[in-house]
Amino acid sequence: MGGLAGDIDSSSGTVQAQSVDCRPVVDGDAVYVTTNSFVYSFNIRDGTRRWRYALGELTGGTSSPALAHHVIFFGAADGNVYAINA
């Protein structure tokens, strides 16, 4: 398991990738992944990013996401569980 998620900087053309070492969660045509810095939502059909949520001070690792009732749950290295709307 493991891979990359990220963005392409349109001004420089460089890839700004985040290491992904968790299992993604799929809901309909969306796939969600967590990194140490962001939660991402991608279109499952073409891979385009729908949105990303910056985790701010949450660093040091996150768990694989779980999804229930359109809410994404994930644990962080600080021992807390966080939830954001999908």
Secondary structure as a PSIPRED ss2 file (coil, helix, strand):
# PSIPRED VFORMAT (PSIPRED V4.0)

   1 M C   1.000  0.000  0.000
   2 G C   1.000  0.000  0.000
   3 G E   0.000  0.000  1.000
   4 L E   0.000  0.000  1.000
   5 A E   0.000  0.000  1.000
   6 G E   0.000  0.000  1.000
   7 D E   0.000  0.000  1.000
   8 I E   0.000  0.000  1.000
   9 D C   1.000  0.000  0.000
  10 S C   1.000  0.000  0.000
  11 S C   1.000  0.000  0.000
  12 S C   1.000  0.000  0.000
  13 G C   1.000  0.000  0.000
  14 T C   1.000  0.000  0.000
  15 V E   0.000  0.000  1.000
  16 Q E   0.000  0.000  1.000
  17 A E   0.000  0.000  1.000
  18 Q E   0.000  0.000  1.000
  19 S E   0.000  0.000  1.000
  20 V E   0.000  0.000  1.000
  21 D C   1.000  0.000  0.000
  22 C C   1.000  0.000  0.000
  23 R C   1.000  0.000  0.000
  24 P C   1.000  0.000  0.000
  25 V E   0.000  0.000  1.000
  26 V E   0.000  0.000  1.000
  27 D E   0.000  0.000  1.000
  28 G C   1.000  0.000  0.000
  29 D C   1.000  0.000  0.000
  30 A E   0.000  0.000  1.000
  31 V E   0.000  0.000  1.000
  32 Y E   0.000  0.000  1.000
  33 V E   0.000  0.000  1.000
  34 T E   0.000  0.000  1.000
  35 T C   1.000  0.000  0.000
  36 N C   1.000  0.000  0.000
  37 S C   1.000  0.000  0.000
  38 F E   0.000  0.000  1.000
  39 V E   0.000  0.000  1.000
  40 Y E   0.000  0.000  1.000
  41 S E   0.000  0.000  1.000
  42 F E   0.000  0.000  1.000
  43 N E   0.000  0.000  1.000
  44 I C   1.000  0.000  0.000
  45 R C   1.000  0.000  0.000
  46 D C   1.000  0.000  0.000
  47 G C   1.000  0.000  0.000
  48 T C   1.000  0.000  0.000
  49 R E   0.000  0.000  1.000
  50 R E   0.000  0.000  1.000
  51 W E   0.000  0.000  1.000
  52 R E   0.000  0.000  1.000
  53 Y E   0.000  0.000  1.000
  54 A E   0.000  0.000  1.000
  55 L C   1.000  0.000  0.000
  56 G C   1.000  0.000  0.000
  57 E C   1.000  0.000  0.000
  58 L C   1.000  0.000  0.000
  59 T C   1.000  0.000  0.000
  60 G C   1.000  0.000  0.000
  61 G C   1.000  0.000  0.000
  62 T E   0.000  0.000  1.000
  63 S C   1.000  0.000  0.000
  64 S C   1.000  0.000  0.000
  65 P C   1.000  0.000  0.000
  66 A E   0.000  0.000  1.000
  67 L E   0.000  0.000  1.000
  68 A E   0.000  0.000  1.000
  69 H C   1.000  0.000  0.000
  70 H C   1.000  0.000  0.000
  71 V E   0.000  0.000  1.000
  72 I E   0.000  0.000  1.000
  73 F E   0.000  0.000  1.000
  74 F E   0.000  0.000  1.000
  75 G E   0.000  0.000  1.000
  76 A E   0.000  0.000  1.000
  77 A C   1.000  0.000  0.000
  78 D C   1.000  0.000  0.000
  79 G C   1.000  0.000  0.000
  80 N C   1.000  0.000  0.000
  81 V E   0.000  0.000  1.000
  82 Y E   0.000  0.000  1.000
  83 A E   0.000  0.000  1.000
  84 I E   0.000  0.000  1.000
  85 N E   0.000  0.000  1.000
  86 A C   1.000  0.000  0.000
